[in-house]
Amino acid sequence: MEPSRVSPLNMPLNSGTKEFCIGRMVTKFGLLTIGAARGLRTAKARMEELTKSWPGDYVVFVRHTGRVVAKVRSGFQRA
Protein backbone atom coordinates (compact mmCIF):
# COMPACT_ATOMS: atom_id res chain seq x y z
CA MET A 1 0.00 0.00 0.00
CA GLU A 2 1.34 3.40 -1.02
CA PRO A 3 1.73 5.91 1.84
CA SER A 4 -0.61 8.88 1.80
CA ARG A 5 1.02 11.96 0.31
CA VAL A 6 0.26 15.43 1.66
CA SER A 7 -0.17 18.60 -0.38
CA PRO A 8 1.44 21.92 0.56
CA LEU A 9 -1.92 22.81 2.14
CA ASN A 10 -1.62 19.79 4.48
CA MET A 11 -4.46 17.89 2.85
CA PRO A 12 -4.02 14.29 1.66
CA LEU A 13 -3.73 14.20 -2.12
CA ASN A 14 -5.41 10.82 -2.41
CA SER A 15 -8.15 11.23 0.19
CA GLY A 16 -10.94 10.27 -2.23
CA THR A 17 -13.13 13.22 -1.22
CA LYS A 18 -13.84 16.37 -3.17
CA GLU A 19 -11.38 19.00 -2.08
CA PHE A 20 -12.05 22.65 -2.74
CA CYS A 21 -9.39 25.35 -2.96
CA ILE A 22 -9.97 28.98 -2.10
CA GLY A 23 -8.11 31.49 -4.20
CA ARG A 24 -7.76 35.25 -4.39
CA MET A 25 -7.43 36.87 -7.79
CA VAL A 26 -4.27 39.00 -7.82
CA THR A 27 -4.42 39.99 -11.51
CA LYS A 28 -6.87 39.34 -14.32
CA PHE A 29 -5.28 35.92 -14.88
CA GLY A 30 -3.31 35.41 -11.64
CA LEU A 31 -4.63 33.40 -8.72
CA LEU A 32 -3.15 33.05 -5.25
CA THR A 33 -4.32 29.87 -3.54
CA ILE A 34 -4.83 30.71 0.12
CA GLY A 35 -6.64 27.74 1.59
CA ALA A 36 -8.56 24.54 1.10
CA ALA A 37 -11.62 22.83 2.51
CA ARG A 38 -13.19 19.41 2.23
CA GLY A 39 -16.72 20.69 1.62
CA LEU A 40 -18.16 23.33 -0.68
CA ARG A 41 -20.20 24.95 2.11
CA THR A 42 -17.09 25.25 4.26
CA ALA A 43 -15.09 26.74 1.39
CA LYS A 44 -17.81 29.27 0.58
CA ALA A 45 -18.11 30.31 4.24
CA ARG A 46 -14.33 30.80 4.48
CA MET A 47 -14.33 32.82 1.26
CA GLU A 48 -17.04 35.12 2.69
CA GLU A 49 -15.01 35.58 5.90
CA LEU A 50 -11.96 36.57 3.88
CA THR A 51 -13.84 39.30 2.00
CA LYS A 52 -14.57 41.07 5.28
CA SER A 53 -10.93 41.43 6.32
CA TRP A 54 -9.14 41.28 2.95
CA PRO A 55 -11.36 42.78 0.20
CA GLY A 56 -10.92 41.47 -3.31
CA ASP A 57 -12.10 38.88 -5.80
CA TYR A 58 -12.19 35.27 -4.59
CA VAL A 59 -13.00 31.92 -6.17
CA VAL A 60 -13.57 28.40 -4.94
CA PHE A 61 -12.43 25.69 -7.32
CA VAL A 62 -12.30 21.90 -7.36
CA ARG A 63 -8.72 20.85 -6.66
CA HIS A 64 -8.59 17.95 -9.13
CA THR A 65 -10.27 19.64 -12.11
CA GLY A 66 -9.64 23.34 -11.59
CA ARG A 67 -13.34 24.03 -12.22
CA VAL A 68 -14.56 27.23 -10.53
CA VAL A 69 -17.70 26.53 -8.50
CA ALA A 70 -18.15 29.82 -6.59
CA LYS A 71 -17.07 33.45 -6.92
CA VAL A 72 -17.37 36.54 -4.77
CA ARG A 73 -16.21 40.12 -5.21
CA SER A 74 -15.82 42.69 -2.47
CA GLY A 75 -14.54 46.22 -2.67
CA PHE A 76 -12.87 48.49 -0.21
CA GLN A 77 -15.27 50.29 2.12
CA ARG A 78 -14.62 54.02 2.27
CA ALA A 79 -15.63 55.95 5.38
ChimeraX commands (.cxc) that place a marker at each C-alpha (Angstrom):
marker #1 position 0.00,0.00,0.00 radius 0.5
marker #1 position 1.34,3.40,-1.02 radius 0.5
marker #1 position 1.73,5.91,1.84 radius 0.5
marker #1 position -0.61,8.88,1.80 radius 0.5
marker #1 position 1.02,11.96,0.31 radius 0.5
marker #1 position 0.26,15.43,1.66 radius 0.5
marker #1 position -0.17,18.60,-0.38 radius 0.5
marker #1 position 1.44,21.92,0.56 radius 0.5
marker #1 position -1.92,22.81,2.14 radius 0.5
marker #1 position -1.62,19.79,4.48 radius 0.5
marker #1 position -4.46,17.89,2.85 radius 0.5
marker #1 position -4.02,14.29,1.66 radius 0.5
marker #1 position -3.73,14.20,-2.12 radius 0.5
marker #1 position -5.41,10.82,-2.41 radius 0.5
marker #1 position -8.15,11.23,0.19 radius 0.5
marker #1 position -10.94,10.27,-2.23 radius 0.5
marker #1 position -13.13,13.22,-1.22 radius 0.5
marker #1 position -13.84,16.37,-3.17 radius 0.5
marker #1 position -11.38,19.00,-2.08 radius 0.5
marker #1 position -12.05,22.65,-2.74 radius 0.5
marker #1 position -9.39,25.35,-2.96 radius 0.5
marker #1 position -9.97,28.98,-2.10 radius 0.5
marker #1 position -8.11,31.49,-4.20 radius 0.5
marker #1 position -7.76,35.25,-4.39 radius 0.5
marker #1 position -7.43,36.87,-7.79 radius 0.5
marker #1 position -4.27,39.00,-7.82 radius 0.5
marker #1 position -4.42,39.99,-11.51 radius 0.5
marker #1 position -6.87,39.34,-14.32 radius 0.5
marker #1 position -5.28,35.92,-14.88 radius 0.5
marker #1 position -3.31,35.41,-11.64 radius 0.5
marker #1 position -4.63,33.40,-8.72 radius 0.5
marker #1 position -3.15,33.05,-5.25 radius 0.5
marker #1 position -4.32,29.87,-3.54 radius 0.5
marker #1 position -4.83,30.71,0.12 radius 0.5
marker #1 position -6.64,27.74,1.59 radius 0.5
marker #1 position -8.56,24.54,1.10 radius 0.5
marker #1 position -11.62,22.83,2.51 radius 0.5
marker #1 position -13.19,19.41,2.23 radius 0.5
marker #1 position -16.72,20.69,1.62 radius 0.5
marker #1 position -18.16,23.33,-0.68 radius 0.5
marker #1 position -20.20,24.95,2.11 radius 0.5
marker #1 position -17.09,25.25,4.26 radius 0.5
marker #1 position -15.09,26.74,1.39 radius 0.5
marker #1 position -17.81,29.27,0.58 radius 0.5
marker #1 position -18.11,30.31,4.24 radius 0.5
marker #1 position -14.33,30.80,4.48 radius 0.5
marker #1 position -14.33,32.82,1.26 radius 0.5
marker #1 position -17.04,35.12,2.69 radius 0.5
marker #1 position -15.01,35.58,5.90 radius 0.5
marker #1 position -11.96,36.57,3.88 radius 0.5
marker #1 position -13.84,39.30,2.00 radius 0.5
marker #1 position -14.57,41.07,5.28 radius 0.5
marker #1 position -10.93,41.43,6.32 radius 0.5
marker #1 position -9.14,41.28,2.95 radius 0.5
marker #1 position -11.36,42.78,0.20 radius 0.5
marker #1 position -10.92,41.47,-3.31 radius 0.5
marker #1 position -12.10,38.88,-5.80 radius 0.5
marker #1 position -12.19,35.27,-4.59 radius 0.5
marker #1 position -13.00,31.92,-6.17 radius 0.5
marker #1 position -13.57,28.40,-4.94 radius 0.5
marker #1 position -12.43,25.69,-7.32 radius 0.5
marker #1 position -12.30,21.90,-7.36 radius 0.5
marker #1 position -8.72,20.85,-6.66 radius 0.5
marker #1 position -8.59,17.95,-9.13 radius 0.5
marker #1 position -10.27,19.64,-12.11 radius 0.5
marker #1 position -9.64,23.34,-11.59 radius 0.5
marker #1 position -13.34,24.03,-12.22 radius 0.5
marker #1 position -14.56,27.23,-10.53 radius 0.5
marker #1 position -17.70,26.53,-8.50 radius 0.5
marker #1 position -18.15,29.82,-6.59 radius 0.5
marker #1 position -17.07,33.45,-6.92 radius 0.5
marker #1 position -17.37,36.54,-4.77 radius 0.5
marker #1 position -16.21,40.12,-5.21 radius 0.5
marker #1 position -15.82,42.69,-2.47 radius 0.5
marker #1 position -14.54,46.22,-2.67 radius 0.5
marker #1 position -12.87,48.49,-0.21 radius 0.5
marker #1 position -15.27,50.29,2.12 radius 0.5
marker #1 position -14.62,54.02,2.27 radius 0.5
marker #1 position -15.63,55.95,5.38 radius 0.5
marker link #1:1,2 radius 0.2
marker link #1:2,3 radius 0.2
marker link #1:3,4 radius 0.2
marker link #1:4,5 radius 0.2
marker link #1:5,6 radius 0.2
marker link #1:6,7 radius 0.2
marker link #1:7,8 radius 0.2
marker link #1:8,9 radius 0.2
marker link #1:9,10 radius 0.2
marker link #1:10,11 radius 0.2
marker link #1:11,12 radius 0.2
marker link #1:12,13 radius 0.2
marker link #1:13,14 radius 0.2
marker link #1:14,15 radius 0.2
marker link #1:15,16 radius 0.2
marker link #1:16,17 radius 0.2
marker link #1:17,18 radius 0.2
marker link #1:18,19 radius 0.2
marker link #1:19,20 radius 0.2
marker link #1:20,21 radius 0.2
marker link #1:21,22 radius 0.2
marker link #1:22,23 radius 0.2
marker link #1:23,24 radius 0.2
marker link #1:24,25 radius 0.2
marker link #1:25,26 radius 0.2
marker link #1:26,27 radius 0.2
marker link #1:27,28 radius 0.2
marker link #1:28,29 radius 0.2
marker link #1:29,30 radius 0.2
marker link #1:30,31 radius 0.2
marker link #1:31,32 radius 0.2
marker link #1:32,33 radius 0.2
marker link #1:33,34 radius 0.2
marker link #1:34,35 radius 0.2
marker link #1:35,36 radius 0.2
marker link #1:36,37 radius 0.2
marker link #1:37,38 radius 0.2
marker link #1:38,39 radius 0.2
marker link #1:39,40 radius 0.2
marker link #1:40,41 radius 0.2
marker link #1:41,42 radius 0.2
marker link #1:42,43 radius 0.2
marker link #1:43,44 radius 0.2
marker link #1:44,45 radius 0.2
marker link #1:45,46 radius 0.2
marker link #1:46,47 radius 0.2
marker link #1:47,48 radius 0.2
marker link #1:48,49 radius 0.2
marker link #1:49,50 radius 0.2
marker link #1:50,51 radius 0.2
marker link #1:51,52 radius 0.2
marker link #1:52,53 radius 0.2
marker link #1:53,54 radius 0.2
marker link #1:54,55 radius 0.2
marker link #1:55,56 radius 0.2
marker link #1:56,57 radius 0.2
marker link #1:57,58 radius 0.2
marker link #1:58,59 radius 0.2
marker link #1:59,60 radius 0.2
marker link #1:60,61 radius 0.2
marker link #1:61,62 radius 0.2
marker link #1:62,63 radius 0.2
marker link #1:63,64 radius 0.2
marker link #1:64,65 radius 0.2
marker link #1:65,66 radius 0.2
marker link #1:66,67 radius 0.2
marker link #1:67,68 radius 0.2
marker link #1:68,69 radius 0.2
marker link #1:69,70 radius 0.2
marker link #1:70,71 radius 0.2
marker link #1:71,72 radius 0.2
marker link #1:72,73 radius 0.2
marker link #1:73,74 radius 0.2
marker link #1:74,75 radius 0.2
marker link #1:75,76 radius 0.2
marker link #1:76,77 radius 0.2
marker link #1:77,78 radius 0.2
marker link #1:78,79 radius 0.2
view
